[in-house]
Amino acid sequence: MLASCFRFTINYQKQVLYQAAIKVSKTCFASTWFQNIELPKYRDGFNEIPELDSASEVVQKLFSLEYASESAIRNCVRSYNNKKYATKLEQSIVNNTYHIRMMTEKLKANPRDRAGKVFLIWAIDQRKKRLKKLMAADIESYKNIIKEHNIPPLESPHAPHNKYKFRKFKINVPLEKTRKIEDFEKDRVY
């Protein structure tokens, strides 16, 4: 009796985990952070195999991006960007931008993820550092990337509206309400 009850709970847990994995994979593919890219039909590395087109639907679904994990989708986006852009700096900026947009969507769904917020702020700062390098090296490609990917342009840290942005410069000023996750990318451009 106890063994059959134990087997039932294990099978039920497996079924719930399987349904959750399918739900997560479908939501990853339905996300909006890579909408302006024409992604291939299958995962990265499997598009050149001609036998996959004549395989059954189950096999095609296993290798399609519809049931791929977030890392597999990010690898496809990364390989697309590596073919599109010439320099490593441009490639890293664009890949970082897509990762920031993906993290923003994840944090909207789970706003209490503190480690995710810290990672998002770090990724935005890294992209800002690379954008400064690109602006010093090639201003035209900087303007094209900013325009194409809707990245907020860099501002001077000495501008009057950026000068006293940090909490340490504000004396006896109460804290405002918490920031929205969508505003993180626009706030950190100084």
C-alpha positions as CSV (number, residue, x, y, z in Angstrom):
1,M,0.0,0.0,0.0
2,L,2.7,2.4,1.0
3,A,4.9,1.5,-2.0
4,S,2.0,2.1,-4.5
5,C,1.3,5.5,-2.8
6,F,5.0,6.4,-3.1
7,R,5.1,5.4,-6.8
8,F,2.0,7.5,-7.4
9,T,3.5,10.6,-5.8
10,I,6.7,10.2,-7.8
11,N,4.8,9.8,-11.1
12,Y,2.7,12.8,-10.2
13,Q,5.8,14.9,-9.4
14,K,7.4,13.8,-12.8
15,Q,4.2,14.8,-14.6
16,V,4.0,18.2,-12.9
17,L,7.7,18.9,-13.6
18,Y,7.2,17.8,-17.3
19,Q,4.3,20.2,-17.7
20,A,6.2,23.0,-16.0
21,A,9.1,22.4,-18.4
22,I,6.9,22.6,-21.4
23,K,5.2,25.8,-20.0
24,V,8.6,27.4,-19.4
25,S,9.9,26.5,-22.9
26,K,6.8,27.9,-24.6
27,T,7.1,31.1,-22.6
28,C,10.7,31.4,-23.5
29,F,9.9,31.2,-27.2
30,A,6.9,33.5,-26.8
31,S,9.0,36.3,-25.2
32,T,9.5,39.6,-26.9
33,W,13.3,40.2,-26.4
34,F,14.2,38.7,-29.8
35,Q,11.3,39.7,-32.0
36,N,13.2,41.6,-34.7
37,I,15.5,38.7,-35.5
38,E,14.7,36.0,-38.1
39,L,15.7,32.9,-36.1
40,P,16.4,29.6,-37.8
41,K,13.9,26.7,-37.6
42,Y,16.1,24.4,-35.4
43,R,18.5,24.8,-32.6
44,D,22.0,26.1,-33.3
45,G,24.1,23.4,-35.1
46,F,21.2,21.4,-36.3
47,N,20.0,23.5,-39.3
48,E,22.5,22.1,-41.7
49,I,21.3,18.5,-41.3
50,P,19.1,17.6,-44.3
51,E,17.7,14.4,-42.7
52,L,16.0,16.5,-40.0
53,D,13.6,18.0,-42.6
54,S,12.3,14.5,-43.5
55,A,12.1,13.2,-39.9
56,S,8.9,12.8,-38.0
57,E,7.2,15.7,-36.4
58,V,8.2,14.5,-32.9
59,V,11.9,14.6,-33.8
60,Q,11.5,18.0,-35.5
61,K,9.8,19.4,-32.4
62,L,12.6,18.1,-30.2
63,F,15.2,20.0,-32.2
64,S,13.0,23.1,-32.9
65,L,13.4,26.3,-31.0
66,E,9.8,26.0,-29.7
67,Y,10.9,23.5,-27.0
68,A,14.4,24.9,-26.6
69,S,15.7,26.2,-23.3
70,E,16.6,29.9,-22.8
71,S,20.3,29.2,-23.2
72,A,19.7,27.4,-26.5
73,I,17.7,30.4,-27.8
74,R,20.4,32.8,-26.6
75,N,23.0,30.7,-28.5
76,C,20.9,31.0,-31.7
77,V,20.6,34.7,-31.2
78,R,24.3,35.0,-30.4
79,S,25.3,33.1,-33.6
80,Y,23.0,35.3,-35.6
81,N,24.6,38.5,-34.2
82,N,28.1,37.1,-34.7
83,K,27.3,36.7,-38.4
84,K,25.7,40.1,-38.7
85,Y,28.3,42.3,-37.0
86,A,31.9,42.6,-38.0
87,T,33.8,43.5,-34.8
88,K,33.8,41.7,-31.5
89,L,32.9,44.9,-29.7
90,E,29.7,45.3,-31.7
91,Q,28.8,41.6,-31.2
92,S,29.3,41.8,-27.5
93,I,27.2,44.9,-27.2
94,V,24.3,43.5,-29.1
95,N,24.4,40.1,-27.4
96,N,24.5,41.9,-24.0
97,T,21.5,44.0,-25.0
98,Y,19.5,40.8,-25.8
99,H,20.6,39.3,-22.5
100,I,19.5,42.5,-20.6
101,R,16.1,42.4,-22.3
102,M,15.7,38.7,-21.4
103,M,16.6,39.4,-17.8
104,T,14.2,42.2,-17.7
105,E,11.4,39.9,-18.7
106,K,12.4,37.3,-16.2
107,L,12.5,39.9,-13.4
108,K,9.0,41.2,-14.4
109,A,7.7,37.7,-13.7
110,N,9.8,37.3,-10.5
111,P,10.4,40.7,-9.0
112,R,11.9,39.3,-5.7
113,D,14.9,37.8,-7.4
114,R,17.6,40.0,-5.9
115,A,20.5,38.2,-7.5
116,G,18.9,38.6,-10.8
117,K,18.6,42.4,-10.2
118,V,22.2,42.6,-9.2
119,F,23.2,40.7,-12.4
120,L,21.0,43.0,-14.5
121,I,22.6,46.1,-13.1
122,W,26.1,44.6,-13.7
123,A,25.2,43.7,-17.3
124,I,23.9,47.2,-18.0
125,D,27.1,48.7,-16.6
126,Q,29.2,46.3,-18.8
127,R,27.3,47.3,-21.8
128,K,27.7,51.0,-20.9
129,K,31.5,50.4,-20.7
130,R,31.6,48.7,-24.1
131,L,29.4,51.5,-25.6
132,K,32.0,54.0,-24.4
133,K,34.7,52.1,-26.1
134,L,32.7,51.8,-29.3
135,M,31.9,55.5,-29.3
136,A,35.6,56.3,-29.0
137,A,36.5,53.9,-31.8
138,D,33.7,54.2,-34.3
139,I,30.9,56.8,-33.8
140,E,28.9,55.7,-36.9
141,S,28.6,52.1,-35.8
142,Y,27.7,53.4,-32.3
143,K,24.9,55.4,-33.7
144,N,23.6,52.5,-35.8
145,I,23.6,50.1,-32.9
146,I,21.9,52.6,-30.7
147,K,19.2,53.3,-33.3
148,E,18.7,49.7,-34.4
149,H,18.4,48.1,-31.0
150,N,16.7,51.0,-29.2
151,I,19.4,51.5,-26.6
152,P,19.3,54.7,-24.6
153,P,22.3,56.9,-25.7
154,L,25.1,57.6,-23.3
155,E,25.0,60.9,-21.4
156,S,27.8,62.8,-19.7
157,P,28.1,62.1,-15.9
158,H,28.8,65.8,-15.4
159,A,25.4,66.9,-16.9
160,P,23.3,68.8,-14.3
161,H,20.5,66.2,-14.2
162,N,23.1,63.4,-13.7
163,K,25.3,65.2,-11.2
164,Y,23.4,64.4,-8.0
165,K,21.8,61.2,-9.1
166,F,23.3,59.0,-6.4
167,R,21.9,58.6,-2.9
168,K,25.2,59.6,-1.3
169,F,24.9,63.2,-2.7
170,K,21.4,63.6,-1.3
171,I,21.1,64.8,2.2
172,N,17.9,64.5,4.2
173,V,15.9,63.5,1.1
174,P,13.4,60.7,1.7
175,L,13.5,57.6,-0.5
176,E,11.1,57.5,-3.4
177,K,9.0,54.5,-4.3
178,T,10.9,51.5,-5.7
179,R,12.0,51.7,-9.3
180,K,10.3,49.6,-12.0
181,I,12.5,47.0,-13.7
182,E,11.8,48.5,-17.1
183,D,13.4,51.8,-16.0
184,F,16.8,50.2,-15.0
185,E,18.1,50.2,-18.6
186,K,17.1,53.9,-19.1
187,D,18.4,55.2,-15.7
188,R,22.0,53.9,-16.0
189,V,23.2,55.9,-19.0
190,Y,25.4,58.5,-17.3
